[in-house]
């Protein structure tokens, strides 16, 4: 199997949108939302100023509704930052994908529709090369859909393999059982997925501390495109400058990074 080896490991800061505000959920529960910034555009600008080079955005209301709900907040984010933005949550049709890409998104993330209609994802990859990512959210090893409210019988690797060779830009793998509770990324399952497919994998769910940053720059994680951080950044458990410096060091001086462990 061809193996993707990342030379540009990315730390994606996350902006999760609920009712127009920047929040973080605990275990994917909309009733356990903490508001971190009422102005998502200002948060996007702050992440850019801290040195981040990408932005991960999720329309939480949209994920449940099956359509865009926080569109105004996403548009404001796109106006506020020069960084490329990837967006997930409620994107279910080719027209919806085209609309968002025309508004300036770098790529869309397809989750529920990847389970319900894999052929649509494959067609989207043909129409919009390099612009389509697949979000695979798992609970107990099974894929969850509809904003994590519904479990399927589909295994994570089984779903991912449906898209081999289709041109998917990345798979964003979230372990729901760890999301927002700062217990650390499920590295075992994430790397198992990355080993099983040639599509770049982005780790998500539970990134807790600089220990996770140190783990993501180890040689056996080089196949990953990067990892997403939410609550740990907002709570100050991860220092942006220290984290980004460690990632830069890993790109240029792998032996130096190993010595830091």
C-alpha positions, 0 to 999 in steps of 0.5 A, a space after each residue: 500500500 502507498 503510505 502518506 508520510 507527512 512533511 508538514 504536520 499540522 496542529 489545527 485549532 478548533 472553533 465549534 459553533 453553537 448558536 453563533 458562539 465559539 463553544 466546546 462540548 463534552 463527549 459530544 453532548 450539546 447540553 454540555 457546552 462551554 462558551 469560550 468566545 461569543 465572537 468566532 471571527 475574533 477567535 479565528 483572528 487570534 489563532 492566526 496571530 498565535 501562528 497557526 496555519 489552518 483552522 478547523 470549524 464545525 457547525 454543531 447546530 448544522 450537524 444535528 439539523 442536516 443543513 447549515 445553521 451557523 453560516 453567518 459565523 462561518 462567513 465572518 471567520 472566512 473574512 477575519 483570517 487568511 488561514 485556510 479553513 475546513 468546515 464540517 457539520 450539516 454539509 450533505 449535498 453537492 450543491 451545498 459543497 459547491 456553495 461553501 467552496 465558492 465562499 472561500 472554504 479550503 475544504 469541506 468535511 463530510 460526515 453523515 453523508 459519507 455513511 449514508 451516501 458514499 457515492 456522493 462523497 466519491 462524486 464530490 472528490 471528482 468535482 472538487 479535487 483536494 477539497 473534500 475531507 471525510 469526518 469519521 466519528 466513532 463511539 465504541 469503535 463504531 461510526 456515529 452520525 447525525 451530530 453523534 446522536 445516532 450510532 451505526 453498525 459500520 466499523 471505522 476502517 470499513 468506512 475509510 476503505 470505501 474511499 481508497 483511491 477516490 481522492 479524499 484529501 484527509 480523514 478526520 478521525 474523532 474518538 467521541 468517548 474522549 472528545 472534550 474531556 482532556 484524557 489524551 488522543 486515542 493514539 492506538 486507534 488513530 494510528 491503526 486507521 492510518 496504517 489501514 488506508 493510504 488517505 492522510 489521517 487527522 487525529 481528533 478528540 481528547 488532545 489534552 496536553 503537551 504530551 500529546 503534541 510530543 506524541 504526534 511528532 514521534 516517527 511512527 506518527 509521521 503518517 498523520 497529517 496532524 491533530 486537532 486541538 480545542 479545549 486544551 488550547 482554550 483552557 491554556 493546557 497547551 501553549 500555542 507557541 511552545 506547541 508550534 515550536 515543537 512541531 517545527 523542530 520535528 520537521 527540521 531536526 527529528 533527532 532534537 525532537 526525540 531528545 526532548 521526550 
